[in-house]
Amino acid sequence: MPFKLTSEHVTLTEEFAHRLIRVLRMKIGDRVILCDSRGSEWVAEIVGAETNTVRLKLIDRLFSPTEPTVYVTLFQGIPKGEKMDFVVQKATELGVQRIVPMFTRRTVVQLSSDRAKSKRERWQRVAISATEQSGGKIVPEIALPLTFRQATDEASHANLWLLFYEAAEKPLREVVQSQQNVNHVAIMVGPEGGFDPSEVATAQQKGAQVVSLGKRILRTETASIVAVALVLYELGLLEL
C-alpha cells in the first residue's frame, strides 16, 4: 500500500477503507497485513472505523526491507488501450521498482495533464493490486508520463541503460555479462511500432546500450515483460 509504516497508528481512507470495510467486511478487532512502498510489512489491528476512514494499530513487524542490490526502472512507451495495465501488472510481479510511462515519436496515445494524472493513479492501483496478489514486498512507483527526452535524461543516471530495438545487432546477454558492479538498470521499450531511428541515435549519444530481443517481432507489452525477465535472469535477480 502507498503509505509509510513509521508510526504506531495508521489511518486508511477512501479506496483502502472501502475495501476493508465494504468489500472484505472487516470490523474492529480484525487483523490485516500492511505493506508500504518501501517493503515494510506489519500485522495491524483495526481499532476504529468510520465512513471512508479506518484506523489501525501496528502490532508485529513481519519484514524489514533491505536496499535492493540492483534497482530496476522500466521506461515504457505508452501503448494503446489497456496494454499499459498489463505491463504494469506483470513488471510488478517480476520485481521492477519503478515504471516510467513515456511519450515517443510513435506514441499514438495523447494525454492532457489531468488525464495523465488520472492514468498514473490507475496504474499505481494496478501495481498495488499486483504486489498484493504476487506476495511482493515492494510496490513499484509509477511515475507521471515523461517525454522521450525527459526519459533519456533520467535513464542516463543508471549505470546500465538498455534500449531494446528491433534493428539492434548486439545480443542482450553479451552486453549484460560485460558489465560490472551494476546497481541501477534502466530498461527502455518503445510503443507500438517501436522507436524512431532518431530516438535510438539520441539515446546512444547519452549512453544507452542498444540491444535486441532476437529475430521475432514482439508486441510492445510482450517485449517489455520478456526484456525485464531476461535482464533480471542475466543479473541473477529473477525471483519466481
Summary of the structure (lengths in Angstrom):
residues: 240
radius of gyration: 19.5
end to end distance: 21.5
largest distance: 60.1
contacts: 743
relative contact order: 0.15
helix: 34%
strand: 27%
